[in-house]
Amino acid sequence: MKKLLLLLICVPFIGAGQIYLGNNQSICEGDSAQLIATYAPGTSINSTGSPILITECDPGAPDLLEIQNVSALPVDVTGWRVIISNNYTNINIANPNEQILSGTMVPGATQYWTDNSTTNYWGSNMMWNPGAYPSFTTWIMLLDNNNNVMDVFVGNWLSTDIDSSAIVTTVGTISLAGHWNGDGIDQTNIGTSLQSFSRIGNEDNDDASDFTILSTSSAITNTGLNLPFSGGGATWYDVNSGQMIGVGDTLYYSPTQSTFIAGVITDSTGQTYSDTMYVEVLNTNISTTGFSLCNGSVVLTAPSSFSTYSWSNGASTNSVLTVNTPGTY
């Protein structure tokens, strides 16, 4: 409970009553709990979104990319990673260097990298350039700590290229399909120096409309980017670990031990609300003093005409079952 209190204390102006996570759940170890957030009538919440987004891409010299926490909540980005393209004509080739994140990004915080070896160095050349398709192309991919694709940026690649992509990364083969709509942003008109495709607005549409061309402004919020974004669905946390485990109205999660789960939302006014539930993970290898239903049905054999079996269900009273015929219960 101390971890739960610490998590909620870290979220400013948190309220209750607008989000409901439902009853506590019990699952067998290795199974998944389905987490569903429902909202009070009139609550303005978007159904999808990531709290961390790609907010700038400068394909000039030096090349640069920026990410930012666009939500109203701090986000633990430990284990998140940024991956970029490394070939103008083959969409499936990724740069051998990846940025693996750690720590917490507070609301509005940014991180950026360039291929200038003296400033926030990516670790190698970022193979991007202004110009037309098919001579020049770009993509950026942001993954969470479970290797889910949270955001992408695409420059020049056609929708057919995106839909058929199968990018080889250090964490497996990943497609951009379903994470970007339409063709990539036209890189023909951007300048060769200190101009970026810069995110604007107050929502993520996963297409070229999210960006415009502005002067590069790494480490500060872009002109025209209105923070925090409202909604984005519920942001889910495993209270035991303190890790964010996903974003959205529905989520499947497989904890390895019993834990509280917190769901947090932000409404259109910037007010945050939360609810919690408990997921009990049942041991599939319970001791010889009892049985685990995770291993399948338990056969109860009555040595005489009938027997009465009692077991604890975690409530204040025991459940009782009377067995008067052979069989499985």
C-alpha positions in Angstrom: 0.0 0.0 0.0 2.9 2.3 0.6 4.0 2.1 -3.1 0.4 2.8 -4.1 0.3 5.9 -1.9 3.7 7.1 -3.3 2.5 6.6 -6.9 -0.6 8.7 -6.3 1.2 11.4 -4.3 3.5 11.9 -7.3 0.4 12.7 -9.5 -0.7 16.3 -8.9 -4.3 17.2 -8.3 -5.5 13.7 -8.6 -9.2 12.9 -8.1 -11.6 10.0 -8.1 -15.0 9.1 -9.5 -14.4 9.6 -13.2 -12.7 6.3 -14.0 -13.7 2.8 -12.8 -11.5 -0.3 -13.2 -14.0 -2.9 -12.0 -13.6 -5.7 -9.5 -10.4 -7.3 -8.3 -9.3 -10.3 -10.3 -7.5 -13.6 -9.7 -5.5 -15.2 -12.5 -3.2 -18.2 -12.7 0.5 -17.5 -13.0 1.3 -17.1 -16.6 -2.2 -16.0 -17.6 -3.3 -12.4 -18.5 -5.7 -10.2 -16.7 -8.0 -8.1 -18.9 -7.9 -4.5 -17.6 -10.9 -2.4 -18.7 -11.3 1.3 -17.8 -14.8 2.8 -18.0 -15.5 6.5 -17.5 -18.3 8.6 -16.0 -20.7 10.1 -18.5 -19.4 13.3 -20.0 -15.7 12.6 -19.3 -13.7 13.7 -22.3 -11.1 11.0 -22.8 -9.5 10.0 -26.1 -9.4 6.2 -26.6 -5.8 5.8 -27.7 -2.4 7.6 -27.4 1.1 7.6 -26.0 2.2 9.9 -23.2 5.7 10.1 -24.9 5.7 11.2 -28.5 8.3 12.1 -31.2 8.1 15.9 -31.4 10.9 16.8 -33.9 12.8 15.4 -36.8 15.5 17.5 -38.5 16.9 15.5 -41.5 19.4 18.3 -42.3 22.9 18.9 -40.9 23.2 17.9 -38.1 20.4 15.4 -38.1 18.3 15.6 -34.9 15.3 13.9 -33.3 13.4 14.8 -30.1 10.8 13.1 -27.9 8.7 14.7 -25.3 6.3 13.8 -22.5 3.1 15.4 -23.8 0.9 14.2 -20.9 0.0 15.7 -17.6 1.7 12.8 -15.7 5.3 11.8 -15.0 6.2 8.6 -17.0 8.9 6.1 -16.1 10.6 5.4 -19.4 13.1 2.9 -18.1 13.5 0.3 -20.8 11.9 2.4 -23.6 14.0 2.7 -26.7 14.3 4.8 -29.8 15.2 3.2 -33.2 15.8 5.0 -36.5 16.3 4.1 -40.2 19.6 3.5 -41.8 19.0 3.1 -45.5 17.3 5.3 -48.1 15.9 2.5 -50.3 15.3 -0.4 -47.9 12.8 0.5 -45.2 13.7 -2.7 -43.2 17.2 -1.6 -42.3 17.6 0.0 -38.9 20.6 2.0 -37.5 22.8 -0.3 -35.4 22.7 2.2 -32.6 19.5 2.5 -30.4 18.8 4.8 -27.5 17.6 2.8 -24.4 16.0 5.2 -22.0 16.0 5.2 -18.2 14.4 7.3 -15.4 11.3 9.4 -15.3 10.2 12.1 -17.7 8.1 14.7 -16.0 5.3 16.5 -17.9 6.8 18.5 -20.7 10.3 17.0 -20.4 12.3 16.4 -23.6 15.1 14.2 -24.7 17.0 14.7 -28.0 19.9 13.2 -30.0 21.9 14.4 -33.0 24.7 13.1 -35.2 26.9 15.9 -34.1 29.5 14.1 -32.0 29.8 17.0 -29.5 26.1 17.3 -28.6 23.8 14.5 -27.4 25.5 12.2 -29.9 23.4 9.4 -31.3 26.5 7.3 -31.6 26.8 7.2 -35.4 25.6 9.1 -38.5 21.9 9.4 -38.7 21.3 8.6 -42.4 18.7 11.2 -43.2 18.6 14.0 -45.8 16.1 16.6 -47.2 15.0 15.7 -50.7 12.5 13.7 -52.7 11.4 10.0 -52.7 12.9 7.6 -53.5 16.3 9.2 -53.1 15.9 10.2 -49.5 13.7 8.7 -46.8 13.3 8.7 -43.0 11.6 6.8 -40.1 11.8 6.9 -36.3 10.2 4.4 -34.0 9.6 4.7 -30.2 9.0 1.5 -28.2 7.9 1.1 -24.6 9.6 -1.2 -22.0 7.5 -4.1 -23.4 8.6 -3.4 -26.9 5.2 -2.1 -28.0 5.3 0.5 -30.7 4.2 3.8 -29.0 4.9 6.3 -31.8 6.5 6.6 -35.2 7.6 9.3 -37.6 7.8 8.6 -41.3 9.3 10.8 -44.0 8.9 10.2 -47.8 8.1 6.5 -47.6 4.9 5.5 -49.4 2.0 3.9 -47.6 2.7 0.7 -49.6 6.3 0.6 -48.2 5.0 1.3 -44.7 2.3 -1.5 -44.9 4.8 -4.1 -46.0 7.6 -3.1 -43.6 9.3 -5.7 -41.5 12.2 -3.9 -39.7 14.9 -6.0 -38.1 15.7 -4.7 -34.7 17.6 -5.9 -31.6 14.2 -6.8 -30.0 12.7 -8.6 -33.1 11.1 -7.8 -36.4 8.7 -4.8 -36.2 6.4 -3.3 -38.8 5.4 0.3 -39.1 2.0 -0.8 -40.4 -0.9 0.4 -38.3 1.2 3.1 -36.6 1.3 5.7 -39.4 -1.6 6.6 -41.8 -0.9 7.4 -45.4 2.4 8.3 -47.0 5.3 9.8 -45.1 5.8 13.5 -44.8 7.2 15.1 -48.0 10.9 16.0 -47.3 11.3 18.0 -50.5 10.7 21.5 -49.0 12.5 21.3 -45.7 15.7 23.3 -45.4 19.1 21.6 -45.3 20.1 23.3 -42.0 18.3 24.0 -38.7 14.7 23.2 -39.9 12.7 20.4 -38.4 9.4 18.6 -38.9 7.9 19.8 -35.6 4.8 18.4 -33.9 2.0 20.9 -33.3 -1.6 20.7 -32.0 -3.0 18.9 -29.0 -3.6 15.3 -30.3 -1.8 12.5 -32.1 -3.3 11.5 -35.5 -0.4 9.3 -36.6 -0.1 11.1 -39.9 1.6 14.1 -41.6 -1.0 16.5 -40.2 0.7 16.2 -36.8 3.8 18.1 -38.1 4.8 21.4 -39.7 8.2 22.9 -40.7 9.7 25.1 -38.0 13.1 26.3 -36.9 14.8 23.5 -35.0 14.2 24.0 -31.2 15.5 21.0 -29.4 14.9 20.8 -25.6 12.0 23.2 -25.6 8.3 22.9 -26.5 7.5 23.6 -30.1 5.6 26.7 -31.0 2.0 25.5 -31.7 2.3 22.3 -29.6 -0.4 22.6 -26.9 0.5 20.6 -23.7 -0.7 18.6 -22.0 -2.6 16.5 -24.5 -6.0 15.7 -23.1 -7.0 12.1 -22.6 -5.0 9.5 -24.4 -7.0 6.7 -22.7 -6.1 5.4 -19.3 -2.4 5.2 -18.4 -1.8 1.9 -16.5 0.7 1.3 -13.7 1.9 -1.8 -11.9 2.1 -0.4 -8.4 4.6 -3.1 -7.1 7.2 -2.2 -9.7 6.2 1.4 -10.3 6.3 0.7 -14.1 3.9 2.1 -16.6 2.5 -1.0 -18.3 0.4 0.5 -21.1 -2.0 3.1 -22.4 -5.6 2.7 -23.6 -9.1 1.8 -22.5 -8.4 -2.0 -22.6 -5.2 -3.8 -21.8 -4.0 -7.3 -21.2 -1.3 -7.7 -18.5 0.5 -10.7 -17.1 2.0 -9.8 -13.7 4.4 -12.4 -12.2 3.2 -11.7 -8.7 0.0 -10.3 -7.0 -0.1 -6.5 -7.3 -2.3 -3.4 -7.3 -3.0 -1.9 -10.7 -3.6 1.8 -11.0 -5.4 3.4 -14.0 -5.0 7.2 -14.4 -6.7 9.5 -16.9 -6.5 13.2 -17.8 -9.7 15.0 -18.9 -10.0 17.9 -21.3 -9.4 20.4 -18.5 -6.1 18.8 -17.4 -7.6 17.3 -14.3 -6.4 13.8 -13.4 -8.4 11.0 -11.9 -7.4 7.5 -10.9 -8.8 4.1 -9.7 -7.1 1.0 -8.5 -7.8 -2.7 -8.5 -6.0 -5.8 -7.2 -4.8 -8.7 -9.4 -4.0 -11.8 -7.4 -1.6 -14.2 -9.1 -2.3 -17.8 -8.1 0.6 -20.2 -7.7 0.3 -23.2 -10.1 2.6 -25.2 -7.8 0.8 -24.8 -4.5 2.2 -26.8 -1.5 1.2 -30.4 -0.8 -1.2 -29.1 1.9 -3.6 -28.0 -0.7 -4.6 -27.9 -4.4 -4.3 -25.2 -7.1 -7.2 -24.9 -9.5 -4.7 -23.5 -11.9 -3.6 -27.1 -12.6 -7.2 -28.0 -13.7 -10.3 -29.4 -12.1 -9.9 -31.0 -8.6 -11.5 -34.4 -8.2 -13.3 -34.7 -4.8 -13.9 -38.3 -3.7 -16.5 -39.0 -1.0 -15.4 -42.1 1.1 -19.0 -42.7 2.2 -22.4 -41.5 1.1 -21.3 -37.9 1.1 -18.7 -35.5 2.4 -18.5 -31.8 3.0 -15.5 -29.9 1.7 -14.7 -26.4 2.9 -12.1 -23.9 1.5 -11.2 -20.3 2.0 -12.1 -17.9 -0.8 -10.4 -14.9 0.8 -13.6 -13.5 2.2 -14.6 -13.4 5.9 -16.5 -16.7 5.6 -15.7 -20.1 4.0 -17.4 -21.5 1.0 -18.9 -25.0 1.5 -19.6 -27.7 -1.1 -21.5 -30.9 -0.4 -20.3 -33.9 -2.5 -22.8 -36.7 -2.7 -21.9 -38.3 -6.1 -18.6 -39.2 -7.6 -17.3 -36.7 -10.2 -15.4 -33.5 -10.9 -16.4 -30.3 -9.2 
